[in-house]
Amino acid sequence: MDFDGPLRALLLQRAVPGDPLSTVTDDDRATEIFCSVFRRLHQGSFTGTHQSISEHFSAIARYQQMRVATGGPLPLWWVDRAADYLTNLASSNGETELLHGDLHHDNILHDGGEWVVIDPKGIIGDPHFDVIQYLLNYPGRGGDPEAVLARRMAMMTEQLTLDAQRIAMWGIAKGILDACWALEDGADWRSGLHTAERFERWLAQSGHSKG
């Protein structure tokens, strides 16, 4: 709402009661709320300079270079597949928007009679990417993770007129990005790979997998 440069202080709006979307345990209801928030965010033009989606995913290119030079635990064919998907998504993206970049349950808060978002990253790119982090959180809430992912994606494609194949491709790229980030931080990279595998299974079941 306001800021003081010399003091390096920000005045933030308070959300009352401030309960996060994660407190809504009915997964279908939570996904409906997410879709309503997504629609409000993704409208209108933007101004200013923000990070591009290619910059956001730059760790994948860094891993490719490192893997060729010194080797690494993450299979290179998975990284190459993610890079191919990123190239395909970028070349076929006719719609570029200002994205939140980390839109998930705990960044959506209840404020009076509406839901508001916090902690935006500010990335320029394909709006399909902005559903991914929600899909990754609480994957087993409301059933088997595979069924939960399929159900959430079906609701999003219907309510937000998004393309499910593009969502899955972004999901694979995001999983590999998380794995690359984890390797750079010396953390466990396998959960990122599991994310990519889950979205790849969805593509295979829908007939869109590269095989």
N, C-alpha and C positions, 0 to 999 in steps of 0.2 A: 504493500500500500504506500510505503514511503521508505526513504533510505537517507543515511547520513554518511557521506563518503569519508570524511576525516575520522569519524568514530568507527567506520566499518560496521555499521549497524543497519539492520533491516527491520521494518515494522511489518509484521505479518498479520493477515486476517485470521481471526480465531474461528474454528469450526466447533459448533456446539450441537450435540454432545461430542462430536469428533470421532464417533465409532467408525472403524474401518469396515470396508465391504467384507472383509474376512469373517466378521461376526454374523453375516447372513449365511447360515449353514445349508439352506436349501439351494443346491447348486443351480438349478434352473432359474430360480428367482434372482440369484446373484448374477448370473449371466445376462438376464434381461436388464438388470440395472446397469451392468457394464456396457451393454449395447446402447442404452439411452445416454450414458455419459460420453461414449465414443461419438455418437451422432452430434452432440453439442460441441465437442472439441473440433471435429473435422468439418468445418464450414468456414467459408470466407478466405480471404487472402492473408498473406503474412508479409512482414517487412523485417529488415535487419539481416545480419550475417549469422549463420548457424552452421554447425558441423554437418557435413554431408554424410549420407548413409555409407558411402564407400570409405570415408575416413573412419567411421564407426567400426567397420569390419576389417580394418587394416591389419589386425593381428593374424588373420588367415594368410595373407600374403607374406607376412614375416615368418610364419611357421613354414610355409612352402620353401622359402629360401634357406631357412635353418635346416630343415629336414634333408634337403638335397646336399647341403654342405657337411653336416655333422650327424645326421640321423636323429630319430626321435621316436617316442613310443606310440604316438597317434598315427594310425595307418594313413599313408599319403593319399591313397585312393579316396578316402573319405574327405580329406581336405580338398583334393582336386574336384570332387563332386560338388562340394559346397561352393567353391569358387566358380564352377560352371553355372550353378544355379544363380549365383549373384550376377554373373554376366548376363544371363538370360533375363532375369528380373529387371535389371537396369535397362536393357535394350528394348524391352517390351512395356516399360512403364510409361503410360500416357498421362499419368496424374501424379504430380509431386506436391507434397504438402509439408507443413510444419508439424512434426510428430512430437508426441509427449516423450517417447523413447523408453519409458519404463512404466507403462500403464498396467498396474496390477492391483490386486485386492487391497493391499495395505497403503497404496497411494490414492485411494478413493475413500473419502470420508463423508459421513453424514453430517450435514449442517442445516439444522432446522428442517425445512420441508424438501430439501434437495441434496444431491450428492455433488461434492466438489473434489478437485484433484490437487495433489501436492507433488513437489519434487520432480518437475519436468526436466528432461535432459536437453531438449531442443535439438532435434535432428531433422534434416530435410530429406524426404524420401517417400517411398511407397506407403500409403496408409495401411496396406495389408500387414506391414511389419508391426504396427502398433497393437495388434491383438495377441502377439506371440507371448509376451511375459505373463499375461493373464492365463493363457492356456497352460503354461508351465507350472503355475502355482496350484497347490492343493490338487494334484492330479488324480488322487483316489477319492475325492469327495463326491459321493453320490454313486459309487460303483467302481468297477474295474477301470484302471487308468486308460485302457484302450477304448472302452465304451464311453468314458467321460470325455475323452478328447474328441471322439466322433460326434457325440451329442452337442458339445459346445460349438464345434465347427459348423455343424448343421444349423444351429440357431443363429450363429453369426452370419453365415452366408444368406440366410433367409431375411434376417432383420436389418442387416447392414449392406446387402447386395454386394458382398465381397466374393471373390473367386476362391474356392476351397483349395484348388491346386496351388495357387500362389501362396496361400497361407502355409500350406505344408512345405513348400520350397523354402520359404522364409524360416520356418521352424527348423529345418535341417541346417540351414546356414547359421542360425542362432545357436544351435546345439554345438556345432563345430567351433564357432566363435568362443563360446563359453569354455570349451575344452582348451583352445589355444590360450585364452586368458589365464586359465588355471595353470597351464604349463609354465607360462611366464612368471606366475606368482609362486611356483613351487608347490601348488596344491593338487588335489586329486582331480584329474581331467576326465575320469570315466563317466561322471554324471552327465557331462555335456555330450559325450558320445551316445549315451543311452537316450538322451533327448532326440538326437538326430535319427537314431534307429526307430524310435516310436513314430516319428513323422514319416519316415521312409516306409514303415509297415502300412501306414494309412494310404500312402501313394500306391503301394502295391495292391492293396485291397480295392482301391478305386480304379485300378487299371492304368495309372499314370507313371508308374515307376520306370526308371531307366534300366532296371535289371542289373 
